Amino acid sequence: MICVVIGGSGSGKSEYAENLALGLKEQEKLVYVATMQPLDEESWQRIGRHRKMRAGKGFETRECYTHLEQLPVEKNEIILLECLSNLTANEMFSENGRKEKAAQAIETGILYLAENCRHLVIVGNNVFEDGTEYDEMTMEYLRQMAGLHRFLGKLADSLMEVICGIPVEWRKL
């Protein structure tokens, strides 16, 4: 089963996704796939907050900044992928990333995870509502993110948006 949880920054989507993964657990192993590369103090602080939030919940953390399709996965695992936005930025802008083919590579990675785990919960940021004009590189990032969101909209068994801590179910389980 594939569940997608989206929301704005600070919306509560990460906590909701963690609780969703915990609720799916029977005998499976919980795996948190961390995609944020710690490049500066702010990213280290965000990583610290997320580690603290999931402490004691039984998640094994696997870091994966690019090449999602190479992540070791087992059939008895519930994978929580946090988050699509960081993974896209990594694939587009990092040295090892797939640049203009980032979205295509991530789609392949998501299909790989979905085929090889019990449940897949994907967290993504809603980055489309500020109405600001951006440079071409940022616009390309937004285009690739939009394509990934459309791909997940078709693929997901369950799709939720978290707004102010309140989940809105667009597609129910």
N, C-alpha and C positions, 0 to 999 in steps of 0.2 A: 504494500500500500504506500502511496505517495501523498504526503500532506505538505501543503505550502502555507507558510505564515508570513504575511507582509505587514508593513507598518512604517510609520515615520520614525525618525530618531527619537529615542526615549519614550516610545509608545507603549512599551511593555511586551513587545513581540517576542523577545528572547525568553523571558520568563514563561510566557504562554507556551512557546514551543518546547521548552524543557518539561513543563508539566504535561504537555501532550505526549511527549516521548515516554515519560514515566508512566502515564496512564495506559500506554500500549504494551508495556512490559508484562510478560508472564514469566518465562524462563530465559528470555533473551538477554544478551549482553548490551549495555548502553554505551554507545560510542559518540563522542562529541568531536566533530571534524572542525578544527579551528583554522580559519582562512586568513585572519588578520596578521600581516607581517608587522612585527614590532619595530617600526622605523624611527619613532620619536617618543618623547615623554608622554604625550597624549595617548598614543596607541598602547603604551605600556600600562597606563592608568585604566584604559578601557578593558584591556585583557585582564588586569587584576580584579576589576569589578565583576567581570563575567566568571572568573575562576571562583571568586567568593560566593557568587550567586548559585553556582552549581555544586559547591563543596558539600560533601556528604550525601549526594544524590546517587552516587554509584556510576558516574560517567568515566569512561576511559577517554583521555584526550589524545587525538592524533592530529598533528599539524599538517596541513596541506595547502600550500600557497598557489601552486599551479599543478597541472597534469593530474586532475582528479581521477582520471581513468586508470592511474597507476596505484591508487591507494589500496592497501591490503584490506579486504572485506570478507566476512564470513556470513553464511546463510542465517546463522542464529543471532544476528546483530540488528539492533535498532540504531540507525545512523541519524544523528542530528547535524546537519550541515549549516554552520554559522559563519559567514553568511555569503549569499550570492553576490552582493555588491562588492565586497572585498575581493572575492575570487575573480570577478570580472575585471576589476582594476589591476589585480596582480597579473592576470593573463594578458591584459592589454599593454601594461606599462613596464613590467619587470623584465629583466634581461632574459629569463627563461620562458617568458610568456609567448603566446601565439599571436599577439598583436591584433591585426584586423580579423583574424579567425578565432578570436577569443570565445564568442558566443557559441560558435559551432563546436569548439573543443569542450566547452562546459556542457553543452547538450549531450555530447558523447559520454562525458564523465557521469552525468546524472543518470543516463540510461544504464551505464555500467553498474553504478551503485544500486539502482532499483532492481536490477536483475540478480544481484549478488547478496542482497541483505533481506531481512524479514520486513522491515518498515523503514521508510526514508522520510524524514521531516526536514524541510528546507526553509531557512529563514532568509527573507529578502527585504531590502529597504525600499520604501516608496520615495523615489527621488524625482518625481515628475510634476510636482504641483507648485513650484515656486514661481514659474512664469518668467524667469530671468533669461536673458540672452547670454549665451556662453561662446567661448572660442570653439573652433572646429574640433579640437581634440576632445573636449568635454562633450560636445554634441555627439561625437562618434560613440563615446562611452554610453551616453543616454540611449542612443539608437540600439546598441548591443544589449543593454539592460532591458529595453522595451521588447526586443525580440525574445529574450530569455523569459520574460514574464508571459508573453503570449504562448510560447512553447509550454511553459509550466501550466498555464491555464487550460490547455488542451489535455495535458498529461495527468494532472493531479486528480486523485480520488477525492481530496478534500482541500478546500481553499478558504483561508480566513484572512481577514484584515483586522489588525488590532489598532484601535483608535482610543487614545486616552485610557489605556488599560482595559478597554472593553472589546472582546472579540466579536466581529461581525462575520458570520458564516455565509460565504458566497456560494460554496458548494459543500454540502454536508456529507459526512461519512455514510 
